[in-house]
Amino acid sequence: MTFLKKLEPLTLLLLRCGLALVFIYHGYPKLFGDKARFIESFQALGLPSYVVYLTGAIEFFGGVALALGLLTPIAGLFLLLDMGAAMWKYNFNEGIYAVREYELPLILGLASLAIAAIGAGPFSLDRLLFRKASAPNQES
């Protein structure tokens, strides 16, 4: 279906922006909101308080990077690791069969992995800044 292939650049842009919105939404309050509430929650899971700032930075700045299409393979991998850690420390408390408990971090992590593997697409700073030098035109 060639018409779907033509939608690929727009699809990658929309996926990146949708992921960015969710990650920024979740990272912002950890960095700039009521940090005491998050620190208390994280410590209840046995995590040190600095992990709030670490996850907040990964989610907020990783989301910004996705929105801009800047360093997307790196941002995508960090976000995948962040979601994997969230599922392991928080969402698997009822077991692996309680999908409702970890469906959001699962899909966010997998979508982040897809963006990391596929790339940001043509509508991105990655493409603008790191475009591979094209071979010189050879005319016959």
OpenMM code with the backbone's topology and positions (N, CA, C; nanometers):
from openmm import Vec3, app, unit

residues = "MET THR PHE LEU LYS LYS LEU GLU PRO LEU THR LEU LEU LEU LEU ARG CYS GLY LEU ALA LEU VAL PHE ILE TYR HIS GLY TYR PRO LYS LEU PHE GLY ASP LYS ALA ARG PHE ILE GLU SER PHE GLN ALA LEU GLY LEU PRO SER TYR VAL VAL TYR LEU THR GLY ALA ILE GLU PHE PHE GLY GLY VAL ALA LEU ALA LEU GLY LEU LEU THR PRO ILE ALA GLY LEU PHE LEU LEU LEU ASP MET GLY ALA ALA MET TRP LYS TYR ASN PHE ASN GLU GLY ILE TYR ALA VAL ARG GLU TYR GLU LEU PRO LEU ILE LEU GLY LEU ALA SER LEU ALA ILE ALA ALA ILE GLY ALA GLY PRO PHE SER LEU ASP ARG LEU LEU PHE ARG LYS ALA SER ALA PRO ASN GLN GLU SER".split()
positions = [
    Vec3(0.0842, -0.1173, 0.0000),
    Vec3(0.0000, 0.0000, 0.0000),
    Vec3(0.0890, 0.1240, 0.0000),
    Vec3(0.1112, 0.1740, -0.1149),
    Vec3(0.2044, 0.2855, -0.1301),
    Vec3(0.1563, 0.4136, -0.0642),
    Vec3(0.0236, 0.4320, -0.0526),
    Vec3(-0.0242, 0.5555, 0.0097),
    Vec3(0.0141, 0.5609, 0.1569),
    Vec3(0.0230, 0.4453, 0.2227),
    Vec3(0.0666, 0.4436, 0.3621),
    Vec3(0.2152, 0.4782, 0.3735),
    Vec3(0.2940, 0.4332, 0.2772),
    Vec3(0.4373, 0.4654, 0.2767),
    Vec3(0.4563, 0.6162, 0.2630),
    Vec3(0.3701, 0.6816, 0.1868),
    Vec3(0.3785, 0.8270, 0.1705),
    Vec3(0.3447, 0.9007, 0.3000),
    Vec3(0.2691, 0.8361, 0.3882),
    Vec3(0.2326, 0.8977, 0.5161),
    Vec3(0.3392, 0.8798, 0.6242),
    Vec3(0.4425, 0.8023, 0.5953),
    Vec3(0.5441, 0.7713, 0.6964),
    Vec3(0.6070, 0.8953, 0.7603),
    Vec3(0.6498, 0.9975, 0.6842),
    Vec3(0.7088, 1.1156, 0.7500),
    Vec3(0.6121, 1.1841, 0.8471),
    Vec3(0.4872, 1.2000, 0.8060),
    Vec3(0.3880, 1.2626, 0.8933),
    Vec3(0.3580, 1.1738, 1.0142),
    Vec3(0.3527, 1.0435, 0.9921),
    Vec3(0.3251, 0.9494, 1.1004),
    Vec3(0.4343, 0.9534, 1.2068),
    Vec3(0.5597, 0.9574, 1.1641),
    Vec3(0.6697, 0.9659, 1.2603),
    Vec3(0.6637, 1.0969, 1.3386),
    Vec3(0.6306, 1.2052, 1.2715),
    Vec3(0.6170, 1.3337, 1.3399),
    Vec3(0.5056, 1.3277, 1.4438),
    Vec3(0.3902, 1.2739, 1.4057),
    Vec3(0.2773, 1.2653, 1.4994),
    Vec3(0.3076, 1.1731, 1.6164),
    Vec3(0.3723, 1.0612, 1.5904),
    Vec3(0.4099, 0.9691, 1.6980),
    Vec3(0.5071, 1.0358, 1.7940),
    Vec3(0.6079, 1.1022, 1.7394),
    Vec3(0.7045, 1.1725, 1.8247),
    Vec3(0.6359, 1.2782, 1.9100),
    Vec3(0.5476, 1.3567, 1.8491),
    Vec3(0.4819, 1.4653, 1.9235),
    Vec3(0.3847, 1.4105, 2.0282),
    Vec3(0.3145, 1.3030, 1.9968),
    Vec3(0.2254, 1.2412, 2.0950),
    Vec3(0.3024, 1.1866, 2.2136),
    Vec3(0.4110, 1.1166, 2.1857),
    Vec3(0.4964, 1.0652, 2.2938),
    Vec3(0.5548, 1.1803, 2.3751),
    Vec3(0.6003, 1.2823, 2.3057),
    Vec3(0.6590, 1.3981, 2.3744),
    Vec3(0.5596, 1.4604, 2.4706),
    Vec3(0.4367, 1.4760, 2.4272),
    Vec3(0.3339, 1.5364, 2.5116),
    Vec3(0.3165, 1.4570, 2.6412),
    Vec3(0.3072, 1.3262, 2.6305),
    Vec3(0.2870, 1.2418, 2.7485),
    Vec3(0.4092, 1.2463, 2.8402),
    Vec3(0.5281, 1.2363, 2.7823),
    Vec3(0.6484, 1.2364, 2.8662),
    Vec3(0.6704, 1.3719, 2.9331),
    Vec3(0.6497, 1.4805, 2.8612),
    Vec3(0.6646, 1.6132, 2.9218),
    Vec3(0.5626, 1.6307, 3.0335),
    Vec3(0.4401, 1.5848, 3.0099),
    Vec3(0.3341, 1.5945, 3.1098),
    Vec3(0.3718, 1.5217, 3.2392),
    Vec3(0.4371, 1.4083, 3.2269),
    Vec3(0.4750, 1.3303, 3.3450),
    Vec3(0.6080, 1.3743, 3.4051),
    Vec3(0.6971, 1.4313, 3.3254),
    Vec3(0.8266, 1.4735, 3.3764),
    Vec3(0.8255, 1.6103, 3.4414),
    Vec3(0.7440, 1.7008, 3.3890),
    Vec3(0.7415, 1.8384, 3.4393),
    Vec3(0.7158, 1.8473, 3.5901),
    Vec3(0.6119, 1.7815, 3.6434),
    Vec3(0.5872, 1.7962, 3.7876),
    Vec3(0.6974, 1.7359, 3.8756),
    Vec3(0.7701, 1.6391, 3.8234),
    Vec3(0.8800, 1.5813, 3.9019),
    Vec3(0.9950, 1.6802, 3.9159),
    Vec3(1.0106, 1.7667, 3.8181),
    Vec3(1.1182, 1.8657, 3.8226),
    Vec3(1.0742, 1.9993, 3.8798),
    Vec3(0.9518, 2.0416, 3.8459),
    Vec3(0.9095, 2.1777, 3.8774),
    Vec3(0.7836, 2.1859, 3.9637),
    Vec3(0.7276, 2.0720, 4.0011),
    Vec3(0.6040, 2.0704, 4.0788),
    Vec3(0.6291, 2.0369, 4.2252),
    Vec3(0.5321, 1.9675, 4.2834),
    Vec3(0.5384, 1.9272, 4.4243),
    Vec3(0.6315, 1.8062, 4.4379),
    Vec3(0.7600, 1.8342, 4.4435),
    Vec3(0.8598, 1.7270, 4.4464),
    Vec3(0.8503, 1.6416, 4.5724),
    Vec3(0.8074, 1.7019, 4.6824),
    Vec3(0.7997, 1.6277, 4.8087),
    Vec3(0.7054, 1.5086, 4.7971),
    Vec3(0.5963, 1.5266, 4.7265),
    Vec3(0.4997, 1.4172, 4.7077),
    Vec3(0.5634, 1.3036, 4.6283),
    Vec3(0.6384, 1.3389, 4.5227),
    Vec3(0.7034, 1.2365, 4.4415),
    Vec3(0.8153, 1.1681, 4.5190),
    Vec3(0.8912, 1.2459, 4.5930),
    Vec3(1.0001, 1.1881, 4.6727),
    Vec3(0.9446, 1.0869, 4.7722),
    Vec3(0.8355, 1.1215, 4.8362),
    Vec3(0.7721, 1.0297, 4.9314),
    Vec3(0.7268, 0.9011, 4.8618),
    Vec3(0.6664, 0.9165, 4.7452),
    Vec3(0.6201, 0.7985, 4.6699),
    Vec3(0.7366, 0.7105, 4.6273),
    Vec3(0.8423, 0.7718, 4.5798),
    Vec3(0.9576, 0.6953, 4.5340),
    Vec3(1.0266, 0.6265, 4.6516),
    Vec3(1.0364, 0.6954, 4.7655),
    Vec3(1.0992, 0.6335, 4.8829),
    Vec3(1.0163, 0.5168, 4.9347),
    Vec3(0.8840, 0.5235, 4.9189),
    Vec3(0.7983, 0.4115, 4.9584),
    Vec3(0.8270, 0.2879, 4.8734),
    Vec3(0.8798, 0.3084, 4.7537),
    Vec3(0.9179, 0.1975, 4.6661),
    Vec3(1.0616, 0.1514, 4.6923),
    Vec3(1.1287, 0.2171, 4.7871),
    Vec3(1.2659, 0.1815, 4.8189),
    Vec3(1.3693, 0.2526, 4.7328),
    Vec3(1.3289, 0.3600, 4.6668),
    Vec3(1.4201, 0.4339, 4.5801),
    Vec3(1.4684, 0.5608, 4.6496),
    Vec3(1.5931, 0.5990, 4.6276),
    Vec3(1.6423, 0.7231, 4.6872),
    Vec3(1.5762, 0.8454, 4.6226),
    Vec3(1.5781, 0.9564, 4.6935),
    Vec3(1.5070, 1.0754, 4.6482),
    Vec3(1.5607, 1.1304, 4.5161),
    Vec3(1.6902, 1.1134, 4.4884),
    Vec3(1.7448, 1.1684, 4.3648),
    Vec3(1.6848, 1.1038, 4.2394),
    Vec3(1.6247, 0.9867, 4.2535),
    Vec3(1.5647, 0.9191, 4.1388),
    Vec3(1.4464, 0.9994, 4.0843),
    Vec3(1.3791, 1.0760, 4.1695),
    Vec3(1.2709, 1.1637, 4.1227),
    Vec3(1.3256, 1.2624, 4.0211),
    Vec3(1.4396, 1.3240, 4.0528),
    Vec3(1.4995, 1.4221, 3.9619),
    Vec3(1.5513, 1.3551, 3.8347),
    Vec3(1.6075, 1.2361, 3.8503),
    Vec3(1.6584, 1.1620, 3.7350),
    Vec3(1.5450, 1.1252, 3.6395),
    Vec3(1.4377, 1.0669, 3.6925),
    Vec3(1.3255, 1.0293, 3.6054),
    Vec3(1.2562, 1.1535, 3.5486),
    Vec3(1.2445, 1.2578, 3.6302),
    Vec3(1.1849, 1.3818, 3.5807),
    Vec3(1.2637, 1.4392, 3.4643),
    Vec3(1.3962, 1.4379, 3.4769),
    Vec3(1.4816, 1.4909, 3.3703),
    Vec3(1.4723, 1.4047, 3.2444),
    Vec3(1.4744, 1.2732, 3.2618),
    Vec3(1.4632, 1.1848, 3.1455),
    Vec3(1.3298, 1.2066, 3.0756),
    Vec3(1.2218, 1.2120, 3.1515),
    Vec3(1.0890, 1.2255, 3.0906),
    Vec3(1.0699, 1.3644, 3.0297),
    Vec3(1.1063, 1.4701, 3.1025),
    Vec3(1.0838, 1.6053, 3.0516),
    Vec3(1.1747, 1.6359, 2.9322),
    Vec3(1.3055, 1.6216, 2.9520),
    Vec3(1.3991, 1.6571, 2.8458),
    Vec3(1.3974, 1.5543, 2.7318),
    Vec3(1.3704, 1.4280, 2.7648),
    Vec3(1.3521, 1.3282, 2.6590),
    Vec3(1.2300, 1.3600, 2.5753),
    Vec3(1.1237, 1.4060, 2.6403),
    Vec3(1.0046, 1.4470, 2.5670),
    Vec3(1.0308, 1.5669, 2.4780),
    Vec3(1.1037, 1.6641, 2.5291),
    Vec3(1.1397, 1.7808, 2.4473),
    Vec3(1.2235, 1.7370, 2.3275),
    Vec3(1.3192, 1.6461, 2.3513),
    Vec3(1.4032, 1.5965, 2.2419),
    Vec3(1.3190, 1.5246, 2.1365),
    Vec3(1.2214, 1.4452, 2.1799),
    Vec3(1.1336, 1.3790, 2.0836),
    Vec3(1.0531, 1.4802, 2.0037),
    Vec3(0.9999, 1.5809, 2.0701),
    Vec3(0.9194, 1.6816, 2.0008),
    Vec3(1.0017, 1.7519, 1.8931),
    Vec3(1.1265, 1.7812, 1.9248),
    Vec3(1.2129, 1.8495, 1.8290),
    Vec3(1.2748, 1.7541, 1.7276),
    Vec3(1.2695, 1.6258, 1.7575),
    Vec3(1.3379, 1.5293, 1.6717),
    Vec3(1.4882, 1.5440, 1.6837),
    Vec3(1.5358, 1.5678, 1.8051),
    Vec3(1.6772, 1.5911, 1.8307),
    Vec3(1.7347, 1.4759, 1.9130),
    Vec3(1.8370, 1.4117, 1.8612),
    Vec3(1.9015, 1.2980, 1.9284),
    Vec3(1.7988, 1.1912, 1.9647),
    Vec3(1.7096, 1.1630, 1.8734),
    Vec3(1.5985, 1.0723, 1.9031),
    Vec3(1.6407, 0.9297, 1.9375),
    Vec3(1.7455, 0.8731, 1.8773),
    Vec3(1.7829, 0.7387, 1.9217),
    Vec3(1.8238, 0.7359, 2.0690),
    Vec3(1.8974, 0.8359, 2.1127),
    Vec3(1.9409, 0.8427, 2.2523),
    Vec3(1.8209, 0.8679, 2.3437),
    Vec3(1.7397, 0.9667, 2.3080),
    Vec3(1.6207, 0.9981, 2.3896),
    Vec3(1.5284, 0.8774, 2.3973),
    Vec3(1.5060, 0.8108, 2.2842),
    Vec3(1.4179, 0.6946, 2.2818),
    Vec3(1.4668, 0.5824, 2.3717),
    Vec3(1.5970, 0.5577, 2.3713),
    Vec3(1.6510, 0.4513, 2.4567),
    Vec3(1.6426, 0.4871, 2.6043),
    Vec3(1.6715, 0.6135, 2.6384),
    Vec3(1.6576, 0.6555, 2.7779),
    Vec3(1.5120, 0.6441, 2.8245),
    Vec3(1.4191, 0.6826, 2.7385),
    Vec3(1.2777, 0.6740, 2.7749),
    Vec3(1.2315, 0.5291, 2.7867),
    Vec3(1.2831, 0.4417, 2.7010),
    Vec3(1.2535, 0.2989, 2.7122),
    Vec3(1.3021, 0.2451, 2.8469),
    Vec3(1.4250, 0.2789, 2.8845),
    Vec3(1.4784, 0.2338, 3.0133),
    Vec3(1.3969, 0.2898, 3.1298),
    Vec3(1.3561, 0.4157, 3.1191),
    Vec3(1.2740, 0.4785, 3.2221),
    Vec3(1.1420, 0.4031, 3.2391),
    Vec3(1.0786, 0.3684, 3.1298),
    Vec3(0.9502, 0.2968, 3.1369),
    Vec3(0.9700, 0.1536, 3.1847),
    Vec3(1.0810, 0.0907, 3.1456),
    Vec3(1.1106, -0.0432, 3.1967),
    Vec3(1.1295, -0.0426, 3.3475),
    Vec3(1.2021, 0.0574, 3.3978),
    Vec3(1.2228, 0.0698, 3.5424),
    Vec3(1.0913, 0.0993, 3.6134),
    Vec3(1.0068, 0.1819, 3.5534),
    Vec3(0.8764, 0.2130, 3.6144),
    Vec3(0.7911, 0.0868, 3.6263),
    Vec3(0.7910, 0.0063, 3.5212),
    Vec3(0.7124, -0.1174, 3.5256),
    Vec3(0.7695, -0.2119, 3.6319),
    Vec3(0.9001, -0.2238, 3.6372),
    Vec3(0.9635, -0.3167, 3.7305),
    Vec3(0.9416, -0.2753, 3.8751),
    Vec3(0.9615, -0.1467, 3.9070),
    Vec3(0.9534, -0.1030, 4.0464),
    Vec3(0.8113, -0.0697, 4.0919),
    Vec3(0.7231, -0.0366, 4.0000),
    Vec3(0.5917, 0.0123, 4.0410),
    Vec3(0.4761, -0.0711, 3.9864),
    Vec3(0.4779, -0.1001, 3.8587),
    Vec3(0.3595, -0.1563, 3.7952),
    Vec3(0.3453, -0.3078, 3.8042),
    Vec3(0.4509, -0.3801, 3.8296),
    Vec3(0.4405, -0.5258, 3.8345),
    Vec3(0.4023, -0.5773, 3.9730),
    Vec3(0.3550, -0.4895, 4.0612),
    Vec3(0.3229, -0.5321, 4.1975),
    Vec3(0.2088, -0.6340, 4.2019),
    Vec3(0.1227, -0.6361, 4.1008),
    Vec3(0.0140, -0.7351, 4.0967),
    Vec3(0.0448, -0.8501, 4.0014),
    Vec3(0.1641, -0.8516, 3.9482),
    Vec3(0.2046, -0.9599, 3.8595),
    Vec3(0.1918, -0.9226, 3.7128),
    Vec3(0.2506, -1.0066, 3.6305),
    Vec3(0.2575, -0.9799, 3.4874),
    Vec3(0.1214, -0.9937, 3.4176),
    Vec3(0.0288, -1.0655, 3.4790),
    Vec3(-0.1020, -1.0847, 3.4167),
    Vec3(-0.1964, -0.9671, 3.4389),
    Vec3(-0.1607, -0.8747, 3.5257),
    Vec3(-0.2427, -0.7553, 3.5512),
    Vec3(-0.2025, -0.6466, 3.4517),
    Vec3(-0.2328, -0.6691, 3.3255),
    Vec3(-0.1903, -0.5796, 3.2178),
    Vec3(-0.2386, -0.4367, 3.2420),
    Vec3(-0.3560, -0.4213, 3.3022),
    Vec3(-0.4109, -0.2870, 3.3267),
    Vec3(-0.3172, -0.2032, 3.4128),
    Vec3(-0.2296, -0.2693, 3.4888),
    Vec3(-0.1376, -0.1979, 3.5774),
    Vec3(-0.0170, -0.1405, 3.5030),
    Vec3(0.0199, -0.1996, 3.3905),
    Vec3(0.1425, -0.1548, 3.3234),
    Vec3(0.1235, -0.1253, 3.1755),
    Vec3(-0.0008, -0.1155, 3.1294),
    Vec3(-0.0231, -0.0951, 2.9867),
    Vec3(0.0324, 0.0384, 2.9356),
    Vec3(0.0212, 0.1473, 3.0140),
    Vec3(0.0725, 0.2766, 2.9690),
    Vec3(0.2249, 0.2773, 2.9592),
    Vec3(0.2987, 0.2399, 3.0640),
    Vec3(0.4447, 0.2416, 3.0464),
    Vec3(0.4928, 0.1401, 2.9427),
    Vec3(0.4194, 0.0317, 2.9244),
    Vec3(0.4572, -0.0663, 2.8230),
    Vec3(0.4510, -0.0052, 2.6839),
    Vec3(0.3393, 0.0562, 2.6506),
    Vec3(0.3239, 0.1111, 2.5153),
    Vec3(0.4133, 0.2331, 2.4955),
    Vec3(0.4322, 0.3137, 2.6000),
    Vec3(0.5231, 0.4285, 2.5890),
    Vec3(0.6668, 0.3818, 2.5666),
    Vec3(0.7071, 0.2784, 2.6375),
    Vec3(0.8421, 0.2255, 2.6202),
    Vec3(0.8634, 0.1644, 2.4830),
    Vec3(0.7651, 0.0877, 2.4362),
    Vec3(0.7789, 0.0255, 2.3040),
    Vec3(0.7763, 0.1289, 2.1919),
    Vec3(0.6929, 0.2307, 2.2043),
    Vec3(0.6905, 0.3374, 2.1039),
    Vec3(0.8227, 0.4148, 2.1055),
    Vec3(0.8803, 0.4342, 2.2229),
    Vec3(1.0097, 0.5008, 2.2332),
    Vec3(1.1189, 0.4177, 2.1661),
    Vec3(1.1115, 0.2866, 2.1840),
    Vec3(1.2059, 0.1969, 2.1176),
    Vec3(1.1895, 0.2049, 1.9662),
    Vec3(1.0670, 0.2083, 1.9180),
    Vec3(1.0427, 0.2180, 1.7737),
    Vec3(1.1028, 0.3460, 1.7172),
    Vec3(1.0825, 0.4574, 1.7859),
    Vec3(1.1396, 0.5842, 1.7399),
    Vec3(1.2922, 0.5786, 1.7433),
    Vec3(1.3489, 0.5179, 1.8477),
    Vec3(1.4943, 0.5049, 1.8564),
    Vec3(1.5489, 0.4225, 1.7399),
    Vec3(1.4782, 0.3157, 1.7028),
    Vec3(1.5257, 0.2262, 1.5975),
    Vec3(1.5022, 0.2824, 1.4573),
    Vec3(1.3868, 0.3439, 1.4362),
    Vec3(1.3507, 0.3936, 1.3026),
    Vec3(1.4126, 0.5295, 1.2746),
    Vec3(1.4183, 0.6122, 1.3772),
    Vec3(1.4689, 0.7479, 1.3607),
    Vec3(1.3545, 0.8475, 1.3651),
    Vec3(1.3905, 0.9727, 1.3646),
    Vec3(1.2931, 1.0803, 1.3824),
    Vec3(1.2139, 1.1115, 1.2566),
    Vec3(1.2660, 1.0758, 1.1428),
    Vec3(1.1985, 1.1077, 1.0182),
    Vec3(1.2478, 1.2396, 0.9607),
    Vec3(1.1931, 1.2772, 0.8450),
    Vec3(1.2433, 1.3959, 0.7754),
    Vec3(1.2083, 1.5290, 0.8427),
    Vec3(1.1015, 1.5321, 0.9222),
    Vec3(1.0622, 1.6558, 0.9890),
    Vec3(1.1246, 1.6587, 1.1281),
    Vec3(1.2562, 1.6757, 1.1340),
    Vec3(1.3265, 1.6674, 1.2625),
    Vec3(1.4568, 1.7454, 1.2563),
    Vec3(1.5033, 1.7830, 1.3736),
    Vec3(1.6353, 1.8457, 1.3814),
    Vec3(1.7455, 1.7445, 1.3530),
    Vec3(1.7220, 1.6185, 1.3854),
    Vec3(1.8211, 1.5152, 1.3520),
    Vec3(1.8507, 1.5171, 1.2022),
    Vec3(1.7476, 1.5212, 1.1223),
    Vec3(1.7664, 1.5200, 0.9771),
    Vec3(1.8384, 1.6461, 0.9317),
    Vec3(1.8026, 1.7577, 0.9911),
    Vec3(1.8634, 1.8852, 0.9533),
    Vec3(2.0109, 1.8917, 0.9943),
    Vec3(2.0414, 1.8466, 1.1157),
    Vec3(2.1768, 1.8598, 1.1688),
    Vec3(2.2706, 1.7463, 1.1294),
    Vec3(2.2169, 1.6263, 1.1164),
    Vec3(2.3025, 1.5099, 1.0967),
    Vec3(2.2806, 1.4412, 0.9630),
    Vec3(2.2303, 1.5145, 0.8674),
    Vec3(2.2058, 1.4575, 0.7340),
    Vec3(2.3369, 1.4053, 0.6782),
    Vec3(2.3324, 1.2843, 0.6304),
    Vec3(2.4519, 1.2266, 0.5708),
    Vec3(2.4796, 1.2983, 0.4392),
    Vec3(2.6057, 1.3198, 0.4137),
    Vec3(2.6437, 1.3853, 0.2881),
    Vec3(2.6002, 1.2949, 0.1738),
    Vec3(2.5234, 1.3512, 0.0841),
    Vec3(2.4750, 1.2704, -0.0279),
    Vec3(2.5850, 1.2574, -0.1318),
    Vec3(2.5781, 1.1479, -0.2011),
    Vec3(2.6779, 1.1223, -0.3062),
    Vec3(2.6597, 1.2253, -0.4173),
    Vec3(2.7677, 1.2672, -0.4795),
    Vec3(2.7549, 1.3646, -0.5881),
    Vec3(2.6717, 1.3080, -0.7009),
    Vec3(2.5959, 1.3932, -0.7634),
    Vec3(2.5119, 1.3508, -0.8763),
    Vec3(2.6008, 1.3064, -0.9910),
    Vec3(2.5683, 1.1916, -1.0414),
    Vec3(2.6423, 1.1409, -1.1556),
    Vec3(2.5504, 1.1438, -1.2752),
    Vec3(2.5861, 1.2266, -1.3708),
    Vec3(2.5038, 1.2359, -1.4905),
    Vec3(2.5735, 1.1607, -1.6022),
    Vec3(2.4954, 1.0897, -1.6799),
    Vec3(2.5518, 1.0122, -1.7906),
    Vec3(2.5584, 1.0945, -1.9150),
] * unit.nanometer
topology = app.Topology()
chain = topology.addChain("A")
for resn in residues:
    res = topology.addResidue(resn, chain)
    for name in ("N", "CA", "C"):
        topology.addAtom(name, app.Element.getBySymbol(name[0]), res)
